[in-house]
């Protein structure tokens, strides 16, 4: 692989790192809201949707990390 393609892949990894950071911020905020939800709402549909969103955000972060690893492996 030539340097130009490696540079493109480095940029892709940097963009994925930024995306992961944004998703992590959203995840942290959603988790904080969930943690501070009153007990009487903890069995509500809204609570369940927030839990599902958190699970999805965690999966997204794992996918981004996997993509970064694959790109780094390809450019090695």
C-alpha positions as CSV (number, residue, x, y, z in Angstrom):
1,X,0.0,0.0,0.0
2,X,1.4,3.4,-0.9
3,X,1.6,6.4,1.4
4,X,-1.3,8.2,-0.1
5,X,-3.7,5.3,0.6
6,X,-2.2,5.0,4.1
7,X,-2.9,8.7,4.8
8,X,-6.5,8.2,3.6
9,X,-6.9,5.3,6.0
10,X,-5.3,7.3,8.9
11,X,-7.9,10.0,8.2
12,X,-10.6,7.5,8.2
13,X,-9.5,6.2,11.6
14,X,-9.4,9.7,13.0
15,X,-12.9,10.4,11.8
16,X,-14.1,7.1,13.4
17,X,-12.4,8.1,16.7
18,X,-14.3,11.4,16.6
19,X,-17.6,9.6,15.8
20,X,-16.9,7.2,18.7
21,X,-16.4,10.2,21.0
22,X,-19.7,11.7,20.0
23,X,-21.5,8.4,20.5
24,X,-19.8,8.0,23.8
25,X,-21.0,11.4,24.9
26,X,-24.6,10.6,23.9
27,X,-24.3,7.2,25.7
28,X,-23.0,8.9,28.9
29,X,-25.8,11.4,28.9
30,X,-28.5,8.8,28.3
31,X,-27.0,6.6,31.0
32,X,-27.1,9.6,33.4
33,X,-30.7,10.2,32.6
34,X,-31.6,6.6,33.1
35,X,-29.7,6.4,36.4
36,X,-31.5,9.5,37.7
37,X,-35.0,8.4,36.7
38,X,-37.4,8.2,39.6
39,X,-38.2,4.7,40.9
40,X,-41.9,5.0,39.9
41,X,-40.9,5.3,36.2
42,X,-38.3,2.5,36.2
43,X,-40.8,0.0,34.9
44,X,-42.2,2.3,32.3
45,X,-42.1,2.1,28.5
46,X,-39.8,5.2,28.4
47,X,-37.3,3.5,30.7
48,X,-37.3,0.4,28.5
49,X,-36.7,2.6,25.4
50,X,-33.8,4.3,27.1
51,X,-32.3,1.0,28.0
52,X,-32.6,-0.2,24.4
53,X,-31.0,3.1,23.2
54,X,-28.1,2.5,25.6
55,X,-27.6,-1.0,24.3
56,X,-27.7,0.2,20.7
57,X,-25.2,3.0,21.5
58,X,-22.9,0.5,23.1
59,X,-23.1,-1.8,20.1
60,X,-22.4,1.2,17.8
61,X,-19.2,2.0,19.8
62,X,-18.1,-1.7,19.5
63,X,-18.8,-1.6,15.7
64,X,-16.8,1.6,15.3
65,X,-13.9,0.1,17.3
66,X,-14.0,-3.0,15.1
67,X,-14.0,-0.8,12.0
68,X,-11.0,1.1,13.3
69,X,-9.1,-2.1,14.0
70,X,-9.9,-3.5,10.5
71,X,-8.6,-0.3,8.9
72,X,-5.5,-0.3,11.0
73,X,-4.8,-3.9,10.1
74,X,-5.3,-3.1,6.4
75,X,-2.8,-0.2,6.5
76,X,-0.1,-2.1,8.5
